[in-house]
Amino acid sequence: SNITIEVLDTLSDPEENYIFLKCFLNNKPTLLGSIYAPLSTLNQNFYNNISDIVNNSLVPFHILGGDHNCVISDSAPSTNIDLFKTHYINNKKHLEIIRLGINDHTWIDPFRSLHPSKLEFSYIPFQANLSRDNKSRIDFFLTSPNL
């Protein structure tokens, strides 16, 4: 099938951590976002800003994808479905704000909605001469629930 897109506006930040396209995607008003989240120690307000952009866009559909540098599950590392052999949760401030968005139905994690218990990871750090056992799911999509 053909996908049509008409871009109406773009928004990006000076640090190049996100770009948003306000557009018509197959004639539906949509906000598309690509995200590379900084460490929360460098920018604790990053996801507050992302939430503001989504909420102020006045667009009914949104799709945000990228490297969020945090997991979505807030379970302890030993039982966290988004972590494997990892002893801490990175960027907890980002995770908390993403969880707020999920809890207030601003967005969903479509992968986890379809596969609630599947172990799947997007990041395996490369460390020469060390075991590559630890894994995490820090690259994901957040979409509006009505998609």
N, C-alpha and C positions, 0 to 999 in steps of 0.2 A: 504494500500500500504506500501511497505517497503521503509525506508529511509536509504540511505547509506552515511556514513561519513568517510573520511580519513583525519586525522589531520596531517598537514605538519609542523606547528610551533605554539607556544604559546607565548603570551606576557602578562605580568601582571605588575602592579606597586607595589612598596614596601608597600604602605599604604593599599593595597588590595581593591582599589576602582574600579578596572576593571580587567577583563581578556578577552583576545581576542584569538580566534582560527582561524588560517589561514588554510583552509581546502578545500576539495572537498566535497560538499554536493550534493548528487545525480549526481556526476560527473561534477558539476559546481563549478568553483573556487569561494569560498565564504569566507567572513570574518564574524565570529560570535562574538558578544561581549556581555558581561554581565557587567552592570554598577551599581554602587552605588555611586552617585555623592555626594561629600562633599558640605557643605555650601560654597557659592561663597566667603564669607568673609574669609574662610580658604584657598581657592585655586581658585583665579580668572582665572587662566590659564587652569583649568581642561578641558573645552570643546575645547579650542584651541589645547590642546594636543590630545584629542580624534579626532578632525578633521584632525590633522596631521597624526595620525595613520591610519585613514581611507584612506586619500589621498595618503599616501606613501605605502600602502599595495599593490597597483597595482592589486587589485582584483576587478572584475567588479560588484560583488554582495556583499552586506553587510546587516547584520541584527544585530541591537543593541537594547537590551532590558534591562529594569531594573527600579530601583528607581532613577529617574533623579533629585529629590528634587526641581523641578521647573515645572511650567506649560508651555505649548507651545504657547498658545494665549497671545498676548501682549495687548489685549484690557483692558480698565480700569476694576478694580475689580467688579464694579456694573454691567457690561455687559459681563464679561469674561465667556465664555462657559465652561472653565476648573475650575472655582471657584464657590462656593456656600456659601453665608454668610461669605465671607472672605473679609477683608478690605484692604489688601495689596497683592502685588505680591512678593513672596519670590524668592530669587536668581535671580534677574533681569539680572545680568551679564551672567549667564548660559543661560537664556531665549534668550538674544540677540544673542548669538553665535549659538544656535540651530536655531533660525529664519534665520540667515544668511545662514546656511546650507540648510534650506528649500527653501529660496529664490533663491539660486544659483543652486538648483536641485542636491545637494549632497545627500540629503535624503528626505524622506517623512514620515509623520505620517500615517501609513496605516489605523488605526482606524478612524481618522478624515477624511481621503480620502473617506472611505466607508460611514461614518455617520457624515456629516459636521455640523449638528445641534443637535445631540443627547447629552443629559445631562447624563453623566456617570462619576463616580468618583472612584478613587482607594484608597484614603486616607481620613479617618475620625478619627481625633485625639481622644484618650481616655483621658478624664479628669474627675476624680471622682467628683461627685456632681455637675457637670456642664452640660449644654446642649451640645449635640454632633451635633449641626446643621451645623457647618462649615465643608466643604468638598472640596477636590481638586483632580485633575487628574494629579498626579506627577509620576505615574508608567506607562510607555508606551514603544512602540517600535519605532525605527527609522530605515527605510530600504532604500536601494537604489531604485530609482524610477523605474528601469527596472526589478524588480522582478515580 
